[in-house]
């Protein structure tokens, strides 16, 4: 890998890891914390609040991937990270389980995985692309 390819791979791996933290970091304590919110004693709402992140992320991958083809990878990644940040703030400030659900759904809607991997493919040569994808995937 050239220095530029290494730097690009490391930067995109960091972005990918940041996004995945939103999904996996909260799993061990989410149900315990959700119970503190009004309405948070309903296991179905807790499960829905956890699942909305993954659901909106999955739904938005294809549209944002297509948008990255038309509008540019970096623009879509930045927009997705801003949507993720807005959802994080909304979730942090939520006063009820329903507000938390809205924040989690918005976090997931900032899905940038497709754009990150497409940008990595754009920035790496064929012979090192697999290594770059593996490094991003490990993050």
C-alpha positions in Angstrom: 0.0 0.0 0.0 1.2 3.5 -0.8 1.2 6.1 1.9 -2.0 7.7 0.4 -3.7 4.4 0.3 -2.8 3.6 3.9 -3.9 7.0 5.1 -7.2 6.7 3.2 -7.8 3.2 4.6 -7.1 4.3 8.2 -9.3 7.3 7.9 -12.2 5.4 6.4 -11.7 2.6 9.0 -12.1 5.2 11.8 -15.3 6.5 10.2 -16.7 3.0 9.9 -15.7 2.2 13.5 -17.4 5.3 14.8 -20.6 4.4 13.0 -20.5 0.8 14.3 -20.0 2.0 17.9 -23.5 3.5 17.7 -24.9 0.1 17.2 -22.8 -2.1 19.3 -21.4 0.0 22.2 -24.8 0.5 23.8 -26.0 -3.1 23.6 -24.9 -4.3 27.0 -26.5 -1.4 29.0 -29.3 -0.2 26.7 -32.1 -2.1 28.3 -31.0 -1.0 31.8 -30.8 2.6 30.8 -34.0 2.6 28.8 -36.0 1.5 31.9 -35.2 5.0 33.4 -37.3 6.7 30.7 -41.1 7.1 30.9 -42.4 4.1 28.9 -39.1 2.3 29.2 -40.5 -0.5 31.3 -42.1 -2.1 28.2 -39.8 -4.8 26.8 -41.3 -4.4 23.3 -40.5 -0.7 23.2 -37.0 -1.4 24.4 -36.5 -4.0 21.7 -37.9 -1.6 19.1 -35.7 1.2 20.2 -32.6 -1.1 19.8 -33.7 -2.5 16.5 -34.7 0.8 14.9 -31.0 1.8 14.5 -30.2 -1.4 12.5 -33.5 -1.2 10.6 -33.0 2.4 9.4 -29.3 1.7 8.7 -30.2 -1.3 6.5 -33.0 0.6 4.7 -30.8 3.6 3.9 -27.7 1.7 2.7 -28.9 1.4 -0.9 -30.3 4.9 -1.3 -27.2 6.5 0.2 -25.0 4.3 -1.9 -26.8 5.5 -5.0 -26.6 9.0 -3.8 -22.8 8.6 -3.4 -22.6 7.6 -7.0 -24.5 10.8 -8.1 -23.4 13.4 -5.5 -20.0 12.2 -4.5 -18.8 9.8 -1.8 -17.4 12.4 0.6 -20.5 14.6 0.5 -22.7 11.6 1.4 -20.3 10.5 4.1 -20.3 13.9 5.7 -24.1 14.2 5.4 -24.5 10.8 6.9 -22.3 11.6 9.8 -24.2 14.8 10.5 -27.5 12.9 10.5 -25.9 10.3 12.9 -24.7 13.2 15.1 -28.1 14.8 15.1 -29.7 11.5 16.1 -27.1 11.0 18.8 -27.9 14.4 20.3 -31.7 13.7 20.0 -31.3 10.3 21.7 -29.1 11.8 24.5 -31.7 14.5 25.2 -34.7 12.3 24.9 -37.2 12.5 27.8 -39.1 9.3 27.0 -38.6 6.0 25.3 -40.4 7.3 22.3 -37.9 10.2 22.0 -35.1 7.7 22.4 -36.6 5.6 19.6 -36.7 8.6 17.2 -33.1 9.5 18.0 -31.9 5.9 17.4 -33.8 5.7 14.1 -32.2 9.0 13.0 -28.8 7.6 14.0 -29.3 4.6 11.8 -30.5 6.8 9.0 -27.0 8.3 8.7 -25.9 5.0 7.1 -22.5 5.6 5.4 -21.1 2.0 5.2 -21.8 1.7 1.4 -20.3 5.1 0.7 -17.3 4.3 2.9 -16.5 1.1 1.1 -17.2 2.6 -2.3 -14.8 5.5 -1.5 -12.2 3.0 -0.4 -12.5 1.2 -3.7 -12.1 4.5 -5.5 -8.9 5.3 -3.5 -7.1 2.0 -3.6 -5.4 0.0 -6.4 -6.8 -3.4 -7.4 -3.9 -5.3 -5.9 -4.3 -3.8 -2.4 -8.1 -3.2 -2.3 -8.8 -6.5 -0.5 -6.4 -5.6 2.2 -8.0 -2.2 2.6 -11.5 -3.7 2.7 -10.3 -6.2 5.4 -8.9 -3.4 7.5 -12.1 -1.4 7.3 -14.1 -4.5 8.1 -12.0 -5.3 11.1 -12.6 -1.8 12.5 
